Amino acid sequence: MKLALALAAASALVVPATPALAATTPTTAPTPQLVARWTFDAGAVNGTVADTSGRGPALTTRSADQGAVRYETATPSGRFVSFPAACATTATTCPRALFETANVASLNPGTRLFRWSARVQVTKAQITGSANILQKGVAGTASQWKMQVGRTNGKAQCVVTGTGSSTVYLARSSASVADGQWHKVLCQRSGTTLSVWVDNQLGGQTTIPSTLSISNTMPLRIGGPNFKTRTDMYHGRLDDVYAELG
């Protein structure tokens, strides 16, 4: 199966019920610690984007078919990145680009509290598949944590699979984020709950096993799963990507 999430059969996919009344912030104990952050404000040096937390790995820019990531300026939030536009289905080549990190222990949370977040700006027309924003690992192979935007309704989705299991757990936001506006999307795994937050409001959640462990040797990829397919690439804008571990 390609690195992009090909969701398992319906019997193996766990999706959330309607969430309870949303809190205003994702709270839990203990407080997680920042382990990686990429703000893109300094751009890239020789195709490499530095981690601004001082704890995480640098991002390496990868591309195919002359794809490129653009660094643009916004006020007051600083710089953000734009990924290549979606290609026509009849195109023989398709420019693609993504970021990739080395595998590091702090991005393999095991069973611990873990958050991964990004600010996204995307429209429905820019989504050609399950648009992969962040992905580390492969569903059905070792384990995975992931953030994506669904094609059908443009809703933010947080996805995990555990080591030794083919079951895919998915928390989906109640509202679309594919409206051309900036949204902060945050995924949180805490104990037996996987939740998705949009603009600091709880958007959806689902129950996962407390023993579900996420640890793999794959790189973190930002903006797409790989270059084997163009359907799951992310074609919008992105800013302030970070991970926290408790």
C-alpha angles and dihedrals in degrees: 000000000000119000091257114089110267097187114235125242114299091259090062098044119090116197129180129263119228105301123245121248106311121248118217097240135024100254129181140134133286101035110242121236125231110254102170139009135175117187097168090218093127094046120217131313112207089341094308126117115204123229108243097203094068089229107076137065126267121258119244118208115230127184144176133199092012094304118161139187114230123215112216134179127237129178126261098358098059124227129350134180132245122205125216117284121257115270128233114261089241094055115118093207129028125200109231135175137176142163124246135190133197116258109268131179095238090063091055102076099177106194095333129114108279135178130188122184145174140171110238137188115188140142129221090249090059094058112090098163136345093326106225112217099166128004134168116174135001127273109246092017116083100311143305148209119194148165121207143154115237120236100220101055104004093240124156113251131195115198135188137172124185132229112276095012134098094201114119118210117199133184113195128194117242093228134046121259092191095094101109093257128113114260132179109225119193128183120199132188110192120164107303096349131088111189140177122213125195119195090345093306123113106249103176144334144191137194120256131180115273087227094056105127125196116200129132141149096238124115122250109253123199121197099016145010099244140309098272092093139019098207098085100041118122112241102180137081125286138193143165103019115185145158131210128195128199 
